[in-house]
């Protein structure tokens, strides 16, 4: 998640607990999508991602294997988060 998105979300709702890959208590930055989806499921977290090319395939495989993720929000490069 770009830091600008995290800052925009924090302005809207300061109580939201945002985790960013590579930061403490989060998966490593190089975590593959299947591992990230497993972590999201264990932690009961949603994912905000710009990975609209590959993540849908991994998400479908995760669901087909019986997995669950509370939610995934896929945003484009032009997502207007700076206007929040």
N, C-alpha and C positions, 0 to 999 in steps of 0.2 A: 504494500500500500504506500503510495507516495506520501511523504510527510505532510504535504498540503492537504490531502484528503483527511488524514488523521486530525490535523488542526481544525479543519472545517467541521468535522463531526464533533470534536470536543467543544467547539463554540456553540453548536446546536444543542448538544446534550452532554454536559460535563461528566455525568455519571456513567457513561458508556465505557466499559473496560476494553480498550483497544490493544491488540497485540500485533506486533510486526515481526515478520520472519527475520531471524538473525539477532533479535534482541533477547534479553534474559526472559526466561519462562515461556519462550516460543521456540518452535522448531528452527533448525539451522537454515540459513539462507539457501543452501544448496539442496534442501529437502525436495525429493521428487513428489509430483502431484499425488500419487497413491498414498504415500506416507503422510502428506499434508491432510488429505481427506480423512485418513484414519485418526489423526490427531484432532481434527475438527469434531469428528464423531465422539471421541472420548471426552473432549472438553465441553461439548455442547455449544460450539461456537459457529457463527456464520463466517463466510469468506467474502471479502470484497476483493475482486481481481480484475485486471485488464487482460487476462489470458483467455481471450475468447476463441483462440484457435485450437488449443490442445485440451484445456480443462474440461470442456463438455464431454469429450471422449472418455477421459479418466473418471469423470463424475458418473457417466452412464455405466461404466464397468463397475464402479463402486456400488451403485444401486443394484445392478444385476447380481452382484455377489452377496446381496442381502444387507449391504451397508445402509447407513442413514446419515445425513448431514442436515442440521437445522435450516440451513439456507445458504445460497450462493448468490451474490449480487455481482454480475458481470457488467463492467462499465467500459465505455470506449475511451480512446485517447482524448476525445473532445468533451468528456464529462465535465460539466460546468461547476466543479466543486469550489473554485475560487470565488464564485459569486455568493456563496452562503454566508 
